[in-house]
């Protein structure tokens, strides 16, 4: 992949997801990064080391969304960044690039990263800190339930059982007087 193909792929993946000024800032950053690397004019080596521009775009989009609040929404948010083409797996160690279909790529990356792609209200995946926060909330809720349950059991044994004994004793006495 050439430098121009990489930058065009990055620009296309970011289009409509974040403001145009942010797109230009990121494209300029990667253009400068590729140009300033000392690889004897071998831009393709740097591009292959960077990987898939759509994955970089996904990271940029998520970072932008995080920095602009949890309810950031865009008209094109429902569009999946990978729906338009196959995705290449850039294996720089082996030097071979394998093309995956969208489904293969998603299952391949999800199984490698342990990411199950948990959906959320806005059809997004939860980030690691959102998952951590959700886990902490669930643990806190469980602790509250256990504490409240413990108090209720204590009240039942200290008040409920004696009241039940008195009630059954009263019923036993009243029923025995009738005979």
Secondary structure by P-SEA (a helix, b strand, c coil): ccaaaaaaaaaaaacccccaaaaaaaaaaaaaaaaacccccaaaaaaaaaccaaaaaaaaaaaaaaaaccccccccccccccccbbbbbccccccbbbbbcaaaaaaaaaaaaccccccccccccccaaaaaaaaaaaaaaaaaaaaaaaaaaaaaaacaaaaaaaaaaaaaaaaaaac
